[in-house]
Amino acid sequence: MKRIFTFITTTLALAVLALVGGTLFYGTKTVHDLLGDNQKLKAAISTLVHEDQIGFAKVLRQETRDDQLYTTLRFVETARGDMLKKVLEKEYEIEGDIVHFDTLVVTFSDQAVMDGQARSLYLWRRVYGENQKPSEGFPIETPGTSPERYAGLLRELRLPERQMFWEAIWNLANDPEALRDHGIKAIYGNAVYKRLRPGLIYVFKIGTDGQVYPETVLDM
């Protein structure tokens, strides 16, 4: 029994990602090894292009129940370079009409991209209402998973390395100095909110400063 237990625990230790002392391990390789030594990853990051639109939201209906207004909305994440292609689509019911949209922004240094211009990754986190705690918000992307929006970015990497990269982005968000050594300038949250109304589309765009903002247009 003791030998079986030892075998199981050893197997799990090699197969499962673990966060130890702020460094993410996959087997014996760390995310710092991946970011520092992997030329394919560096090449993928260097070819990031500036993005403008990263998604949109629209109100499906608003109704009052027990003297409380509820807003049902559809949130859509669009593909890189193709604002008409949907890579994620979800519906949420929010208490009230003021809705917060939360993203995690990963900004790379000028040296990490070919033309010397800053580029970023934008990972949608959650949606929540004015009367909700952010921690009780509804998830958009699932932490630790590979966002469909960036499905082609790391296609040259082996699957364990792709998983390590995205897991590290989520888990090391509070350790920007460690990642800055590997070409990442900053990792920070960006939450914006709007009072939503039917008949409008709220298009989320990226400013030149890396900030997310909603642009309101008519739903034609």
C-alpha positions as CSV (number, residue, x, y, z in Angstrom):
1,M,0.0,0.0,0.0
2,K,2.8,2.4,0.9
3,R,4.5,1.7,-2.5
4,I,1.2,2.4,-4.3
5,F,0.7,5.6,-2.4
6,T,4.3,6.8,-3.3
7,F,3.7,6.0,-7.0
8,I,0.5,8.0,-7.1
9,T,1.9,11.0,-5.3
10,T,5.0,11.0,-7.5
11,T,2.9,10.8,-10.7
12,L,0.6,13.6,-9.6
13,A,3.6,15.8,-8.7
14,L,4.9,15.4,-12.3
15,A,1.6,15.9,-14.0
16,V,-0.1,18.7,-12.1
17,L,0.8,22.4,-12.3
18,A,1.7,23.9,-8.9
19,L,2.3,27.4,-7.8
20,V,5.4,27.3,-5.5
21,G,6.9,30.4,-4.1
22,G,5.5,32.6,-6.9
23,T,7.0,30.4,-9.6
24,L,4.8,28.1,-11.8
25,F,6.2,24.6,-12.5
26,Y,5.2,22.1,-15.1
27,G,7.3,19.0,-14.4
28,T,10.8,20.4,-13.9
29,K,10.3,23.4,-16.2
30,T,9.2,26.8,-14.9
31,V,7.4,29.6,-16.7
32,H,10.6,31.6,-16.4
33,D,12.4,28.9,-18.4
34,L,9.6,29.1,-21.0
35,L,9.7,32.9,-21.3
36,G,13.4,33.1,-21.2
37,D,14.5,30.3,-23.5
38,N,11.7,29.5,-25.9
39,Q,12.4,31.2,-29.2
40,K,9.0,30.1,-30.6
41,L,7.2,32.0,-27.8
42,K,9.4,35.1,-28.3
43,A,8.6,35.0,-32.1
44,A,4.9,34.7,-31.4
45,I,4.9,37.7,-29.1
46,S,7.0,39.7,-31.5
47,T,4.3,39.4,-34.1
48,L,1.4,40.7,-32.0
49,V,-0.4,43.5,-33.8
50,H,-2.3,46.4,-32.5
51,E,-6.0,45.6,-31.7
52,D,-8.9,48.0,-31.8
53,Q,-12.1,46.1,-31.0
54,I,-12.1,43.2,-28.6
55,G,-15.8,42.6,-28.1
56,F,-19.3,44.1,-27.6
57,A,-22.4,43.8,-25.5
58,K,-26.1,44.5,-26.1
59,V,-29.2,44.4,-24.0
60,L,-31.7,41.6,-24.8
61,R,-34.3,42.8,-22.4
62,Q,-34.9,44.8,-19.2
63,E,-37.7,44.0,-16.8
64,T,-38.8,44.8,-13.3
65,R,-39.6,42.0,-10.8
66,D,-40.5,42.8,-7.2
67,D,-39.7,46.5,-7.7
68,Q,-36.1,45.6,-8.9
69,L,-34.9,46.2,-12.5
70,Y,-33.0,43.3,-14.2
71,T,-30.9,43.6,-17.3
72,T,-30.3,40.5,-19.6
73,L,-27.4,41.1,-21.9
74,R,-25.4,39.3,-24.5
75,F,-21.7,39.6,-24.4
76,V,-19.6,38.7,-27.5
77,E,-15.8,38.5,-27.7
78,T,-14.6,39.1,-31.3
79,A,-11.6,37.5,-33.1
80,R,-8.3,39.2,-33.6
81,G,-8.3,41.1,-36.9
82,D,-11.9,40.2,-37.6
83,M,-14.5,42.2,-35.7
84,L,-17.4,40.3,-37.3
85,K,-16.2,36.9,-36.2
86,K,-17.3,35.7,-32.7
87,V,-15.0,33.5,-30.6
88,L,-17.1,33.6,-27.4
89,E,-20.8,34.5,-26.8
90,K,-22.5,34.4,-23.4
91,E,-25.7,35.8,-21.8
92,Y,-26.0,37.3,-18.3
93,E,-28.8,38.6,-16.1
94,I,-27.6,41.5,-14.0
95,E,-29.5,43.2,-11.2
96,G,-29.9,46.8,-12.1
97,D,-28.8,48.5,-15.3
98,I,-25.2,49.6,-14.5
99,V,-22.9,46.8,-15.6
100,H,-19.1,46.5,-15.0
101,F,-16.9,44.7,-17.6
102,D,-13.5,43.5,-16.2
103,T,-10.4,42.6,-18.2
104,L,-6.8,41.5,-17.4
105,V,-4.3,43.5,-19.5
106,V,-0.8,42.1,-20.2
107,T,1.4,44.8,-21.8
108,F,4.7,43.8,-23.5
109,S,7.8,46.0,-23.7
110,D,8.8,47.7,-26.9
111,Q,11.8,45.3,-27.2
112,A,9.4,42.3,-27.3
113,V,7.8,43.4,-30.6
114,M,9.4,43.8,-34.0
115,D,8.4,47.4,-34.7
116,G,9.2,48.8,-31.3
117,Q,5.5,49.6,-30.5
118,A,3.8,48.4,-27.4
119,R,1.4,45.5,-27.8
120,S,-0.9,43.8,-25.3
121,L,-3.0,40.7,-24.6
122,Y,-6.5,41.3,-23.3
123,L,-8.1,38.6,-21.2
124,W,-11.8,39.1,-20.3
125,R,-12.4,38.2,-16.7
126,R,-16.0,38.8,-15.5
127,V,-19.2,40.8,-15.7
128,Y,-21.0,42.2,-12.5
129,G,-23.7,44.6,-11.5
130,E,-23.6,47.8,-9.5
131,N,-24.9,45.9,-6.4
132,Q,-22.5,43.0,-6.7
133,K,-19.1,42.5,-5.3
134,P,-16.5,42.0,-8.1
135,S,-15.6,38.6,-6.6
136,E,-19.2,37.5,-7.1
137,G,-19.2,38.5,-10.8
138,F,-20.0,36.1,-13.6
139,P,-16.9,34.7,-15.4
140,I,-16.2,35.4,-19.1
141,E,-13.0,33.6,-19.8
142,T,-12.1,30.7,-17.4
143,P,-8.8,31.3,-15.6
144,G,-6.1,28.8,-16.6
145,T,-7.6,28.1,-20.0
146,S,-6.4,29.1,-23.4
147,P,-8.6,32.0,-24.7
148,E,-10.1,31.2,-28.1
149,R,-9.2,34.7,-29.2
150,Y,-5.5,33.8,-29.1
151,A,-5.8,30.2,-30.3
152,G,-3.3,30.8,-33.1
153,L,-0.8,32.8,-31.1
154,L,1.0,29.9,-29.5
155,R,0.3,27.2,-32.0
156,E,4.0,26.4,-32.5
157,L,4.4,25.5,-28.8
158,R,3.8,22.0,-27.4
159,L,0.4,21.7,-25.5
160,P,2.0,21.6,-22.0
161,E,3.9,24.8,-22.8
162,R,0.8,26.6,-24.0
163,Q,-1.0,25.5,-20.8
164,M,1.9,26.8,-18.7
165,F,1.9,30.2,-20.5
166,W,-1.8,30.9,-19.9
167,E,-1.7,29.5,-16.4
168,A,1.3,31.7,-15.6
169,I,-0.4,34.8,-17.0
170,W,-3.3,34.3,-14.6
171,N,-1.3,33.2,-11.5
172,L,1.6,35.6,-11.8
173,A,-0.5,38.7,-12.3
174,N,0.7,40.0,-9.0
175,D,4.3,39.5,-9.7
176,P,5.0,41.9,-12.7
177,E,8.6,42.4,-11.8
178,A,9.4,38.7,-12.5
179,L,7.7,38.8,-15.8
180,R,9.1,42.2,-16.8
181,D,12.5,40.5,-17.0
182,H,11.1,38.4,-19.9
183,G,9.6,41.3,-21.9
184,I,6.3,41.9,-20.0
185,K,5.9,45.5,-18.9
186,A,2.9,45.3,-16.7
187,I,-0.1,43.1,-15.8
188,Y,-3.1,44.9,-14.5
189,G,-6.9,45.0,-14.3
190,N,-9.1,47.3,-16.3
191,A,-12.8,47.5,-15.3
192,V,-15.2,49.8,-17.1
193,Y,-18.9,50.2,-16.6
194,K,-21.9,51.6,-18.4
195,R,-25.6,52.2,-17.8
196,L,-27.1,49.9,-20.4
197,R,-30.2,50.6,-22.5
198,P,-32.0,48.5,-25.2
199,G,-31.5,49.5,-28.8
200,L,-27.8,50.2,-28.4
201,I,-24.6,48.2,-28.9
202,Y,-21.6,48.8,-26.6
203,V,-18.4,48.2,-28.6
204,F,-15.3,47.6,-26.4
205,K,-12.2,49.1,-27.9
206,I,-8.5,49.7,-27.0
207,G,-7.0,53.1,-26.7
208,T,-3.4,53.8,-27.7
209,D,-2.6,53.8,-24.0
210,G,-3.8,50.2,-23.6
211,Q,-7.0,51.1,-21.8
212,V,-10.3,49.5,-22.6
213,Y,-13.3,51.7,-23.2
214,P,-16.9,51.2,-24.5
215,E,-18.1,53.0,-27.6
216,T,-21.9,53.3,-27.9
217,V,-23.6,52.8,-31.3
218,L,-27.1,52.3,-32.5
219,D,-28.3,48.7,-33.0
220,M,-29.3,48.8,-36.6
